[in-house]
Amino acid sequence: MREPVDLRRQRILAAVRSRGATRVSDLAAELAVSVVTLRRDVEELAREGKLRRGHGVARPVTDEAERPAPRAPGPTADGGPVAVVVPERHSYLHETLHGARSAFEEAGVRIALHIAPAAPGAEQPLVERALADGARGLLIAPRWRSRAVEEADYAWLSRVGVPTVVMERRPRRGGALHAVDAVCTDHWYGVHLAVEHLTGIGHRRIVLAARDDSPTARALRAAFTEIAADHPGVDAWALALSSPGAVPDPAAPAARQPVDLPSLLAERGATAAVLHGDVDALMLVQGLRDAGVRVPEDCSVIAYDDVVAALGSTPLTAVSPPKADIGRAAAELLLRRLALGAGPVRRLELLPELKVRGSTRPLRDSVSPR
């Protein structure tokens, strides 16, 4: 999915401020966009007074007289920036970033944004660099493709030495990060909403097709297993992988392969499916259609994430985590920690909501005479 324009421009600013004069062509290659697109970004940022243009280069604003008038400082406006670390090409977390940015801007606190590539352990050197550059706080959403990577990150994250908030991640109870501030969606409740909606319209055989390479995916799989097994309205249920890249290491010999969803639905007599995340959900719905399974006539579908679920040819009913609110709550928690220092550790959970669209319908409507 294409990166949002404002996030790309934040990355341009971060690069120019940290490196000094930087060639436009180098930035374009680094951000995987055309030189024309990058040049437009630089022109707009220069128009806003956030950097200066040169011949084929972008330069930081070094003269105070050239800087735009700052916002009125808040109680924590003095001091260095806060480091924000999020994974690359992760549209869900980019939406949480927008909420965090608004809170920091209102407080007059500057963000130093760092984009972590997909490689295991990519976050640690970015955090170390940010701290060396004077970051006084850390807001981080680690990728954590596997439990082993998550556990390995606990040790160094618990010792960064500045106030830290983990965003949209729930550190393991009793682990080294249990005593670190965290803000997360209550994904158990999201699965509960999906199952209640489906059983409430008559569906008693449900499949969850989900990833297994992120903390959210693992939380959804665990929640669905618990809820479906205990729900009096569910007669049969099954788990499936949603795509070939949905495991921590698809190249591993023991890596599980995704189940053919139309075949699994037929085998289990399932009439409904919950699919994580939106892009995989849209692709699986296309695969169902190609196999002659109509949505929602033959199978009701609920997506989980609601980033692009509404854009399908059949808009998907979706569990929608409060993405921007998660980011804002995480930023406000970090600002509180910066302002007050020591105090009780806070672990906040925000509830998602269910947005009903055209991909679910009562079961009785799917058995009309042919």
Sequence and secondary structure as in RCSB ss.txt:
>XXXX:A:sequence
MREPVDLRRQRILAAVRSRGATRVSDLAAELAVSVVTLRRDVEELAREGKLRRGHGVARPVTDEAERPAPRAPGP
TADGGPVAVVVPERHSYLHETLHGARSAFEEAGVRIALHIAPAAPGAEQPLVERALADGARGLLIAPRWRSRAVE
EADYAWLSRVGVPTVVMERRPRRGGALHAVDAVCTDHWYGVHLAVEHLTGIGHRRIVLAARDDSPTARALRAAFT
EIAADHPGVDAWALALSSPGAVPDPAAPAARQPVDLPSLLAERGATAAVLHGDVDALMLVQGLRDAGVRVPEDCS
VIAYDDVVAALGSTPLTAVSPPKADIGRAAAELLLRRLALGAGPVRRLELLPELKVRGSTRPLRDSVSPR
>XXXX:A:secstr
    HHHHHHHHHHHHHHHSSEEHHHHHHHHTS HHHHHHHHHHHHHTTSEEE SSEEEE  SGGGS       T
T SS  EEEEEETT HHHHHHHHHHHHHHHHTT  EEEEEE SSTT HHHHHHHHHHTT  EEEE     SHHHH
HHHHHHHTT SS EEEES    TTSTTTTSEEEEE HHHHHHHHHHHHHHTT  EEEEEE SSSHHHHHHHHHHH
HHHHH TT SEEEEEE STT SS TTSTT      HHHHHHHHT  EEEEESHHHHHHHHHHHHHTT  TTTT E
EEEES SSGGGSSS  EEEE  HHHHHHHHHHHHHHHHHH S    EEEE  EEE  TT   GGGG    
